[in-house]
């Protein structure tokens, strides 16, 4: 199950530091920043150019802030985490820019992010749900979808 992580900003004598909160876990994703990224983000931004990094690391997230400081228009960044049984959590970072020139600059500087869209996200979520081939009905019966393939010689 995927959930959205929270940002936390701390201030010390060196500047602002960004942290990612994943439940009890705190991950440092930027330090000695000259600005507060959470203050400049528009968290309700729904339109614009969307970028995604599906298997991101803290170091890759930390590179966002240098570019974001130069953005002239609205922007937003968030991270989603998916916890799987007996595996390390998988973090996915998203950045949305309202302005085309900001999006171009972000795409140029961050080749580890891919151009993404809400339609692609919906299609991926639908495909993920479609792979679930076993379903338990309300009355307790189990319904399964089986794909049969035969191999020819």
C-alpha positions as CSV (number, residue, x, y, z in Angstrom):
1,X,0.0,0.0,0.0
2,X,1.3,3.4,-1.0
3,X,1.1,6.4,1.3
4,X,2.3,10.0,1.1
5,X,5.2,11.0,3.3
6,X,5.4,14.4,5.1
7,X,8.1,17.0,4.9
8,X,9.7,18.6,7.9
9,X,12.0,21.7,7.9
10,X,14.5,22.4,10.6
11,X,16.5,25.6,10.9
12,X,20.0,25.9,12.4
13,X,22.9,28.3,12.0
14,X,23.8,26.7,8.6
15,X,20.4,27.2,7.1
16,X,17.3,25.1,6.5
17,X,17.4,21.3,6.5
18,X,14.7,19.1,4.8
19,X,13.6,15.8,6.3
20,X,11.2,13.2,5.0
21,X,8.9,11.6,7.6
22,X,7.9,8.0,6.9
23,X,6.1,7.0,10.0
24,X,8.7,6.8,12.8
25,X,11.5,7.0,10.3
26,X,13.2,10.4,9.6
27,X,15.3,10.6,6.4
28,X,17.5,13.7,5.8
29,X,17.0,14.9,2.2
30,X,18.7,18.2,2.2
31,X,20.8,20.5,4.4
32,X,22.3,24.0,4.5
33,X,19.6,25.3,2.2
34,X,19.3,29.1,1.8
35,X,15.5,29.0,1.6
36,X,12.5,27.1,3.1
37,X,11.2,24.7,0.4
38,X,7.9,24.1,2.3
39,X,7.2,27.8,2.4
40,X,7.5,28.2,-1.4
41,X,5.6,25.0,-2.4
42,X,2.0,25.1,-3.4
43,X,0.8,21.9,-1.9
44,X,-2.6,22.0,-3.7
45,X,-1.1,22.5,-7.2
46,X,-3.1,20.1,-9.5
47,X,-2.2,21.3,-12.9
48,X,1.2,21.5,-14.6
49,X,4.1,19.4,-15.7
50,X,4.6,16.3,-13.6
51,X,7.9,14.4,-13.2
52,X,8.4,11.1,-11.3
53,X,11.4,9.1,-10.0
54,X,10.0,5.6,-9.3
55,X,12.9,4.3,-7.1
56,X,14.4,7.4,-5.6
57,X,17.0,7.8,-2.9
58,X,17.6,10.5,-0.3
59,X,20.5,11.8,-2.4
60,X,18.3,12.1,-5.5
61,X,15.6,13.9,-3.5
62,X,18.2,16.3,-2.1
63,X,19.1,17.5,-5.6
64,X,15.5,18.9,-6.1
65,X,16.0,21.9,-3.8
66,X,18.8,23.6,-5.7
67,X,16.6,23.7,-8.8
68,X,13.4,24.5,-6.9
69,X,15.1,27.6,-5.5
70,X,15.2,29.1,-8.9
71,X,11.6,28.4,-9.9
72,X,9.6,31.5,-10.8
73,X,6.1,30.0,-10.7
74,X,4.2,27.6,-8.5
75,X,5.6,24.1,-7.9
76,X,5.1,21.2,-5.6
77,X,7.1,18.1,-4.6
78,X,6.0,15.0,-2.6
79,X,7.2,11.5,-1.9
80,X,5.1,8.3,-1.7
81,X,6.4,5.2,0.0
82,X,5.3,1.6,-0.6
83,X,6.0,-0.9,2.2
84,X,6.2,-4.5,1.0
85,X,6.5,-7.6,3.2
86,X,10.1,-8.6,4.0
87,X,11.5,-6.0,1.6
88,X,12.9,-2.5,1.9
89,X,10.4,0.3,1.3
90,X,10.2,1.8,-2.2
91,X,10.1,5.6,-2.4
92,X,8.7,7.4,-5.4
93,X,9.3,11.2,-5.7
94,X,7.1,13.5,-7.7
95,X,7.6,17.1,-8.7
96,X,5.0,19.3,-10.4
97,X,5.8,22.6,-12.1
98,X,3.1,25.1,-13.2
99,X,5.4,26.9,-15.6
100,X,6.8,25.4,-18.8
101,X,10.2,27.1,-18.4
102,X,10.5,25.8,-14.9
103,X,9.6,22.3,-16.1
104,X,12.2,22.5,-18.9
105,X,14.9,23.6,-16.4
106,X,13.9,20.8,-14.1
107,X,13.9,18.2,-16.8
108,X,17.3,19.4,-18.0
109,X,18.9,19.2,-14.6
110,X,17.3,15.9,-13.4
111,X,17.6,13.1,-15.9
112,X,16.7,10.6,-13.2
113,X,13.1,11.9,-13.2
114,X,10.8,10.9,-16.0
115,X,8.1,13.0,-17.6
116,X,4.9,11.7,-16.0
117,X,1.2,12.6,-16.2
118,X,-2.0,12.0,-14.2
119,X,-3.3,9.7,-17.0
120,X,-0.2,7.5,-16.8
121,X,-0.6,7.3,-13.0
122,X,-4.3,6.2,-13.4
123,X,-3.4,3.6,-16.0
124,X,-0.6,2.2,-13.7
125,X,-3.0,2.1,-10.7
126,X,-5.6,0.3,-12.9
127,X,-3.0,-2.2,-14.1
128,X,-1.8,-2.8,-10.6
129,X,-5.4,-3.6,-9.5
130,X,-5.9,-5.8,-12.5
131,X,-3.1,-8.1,-11.6
132,X,-5.0,-9.1,-8.5
133,X,-6.5,-12.4,-9.7
134,X,-8.0,-13.6,-6.4
135,X,-10.9,-11.8,-4.8
136,X,-13.0,-12.7,-1.7
137,X,-16.7,-11.8,-2.0
138,X,-18.8,-10.4,0.8
139,X,-20.4,-13.8,1.4
140,X,-17.0,-15.4,1.9
141,X,-16.7,-17.2,-1.4
142,X,-13.5,-16.9,-3.4
143,X,-13.4,-15.8,-7.0
144,X,-10.2,-16.4,-9.0
145,X,-9.2,-15.4,-12.5
146,X,-7.0,-18.0,-14.2
147,X,-4.9,-17.5,-17.3
148,X,-4.0,-20.7,-19.2
149,X,-1.2,-20.8,-21.6
150,X,0.0,-23.8,-23.6
151,X,3.4,-24.2,-25.0
152,X,3.7,-25.7,-28.5
153,X,6.7,-27.8,-29.5
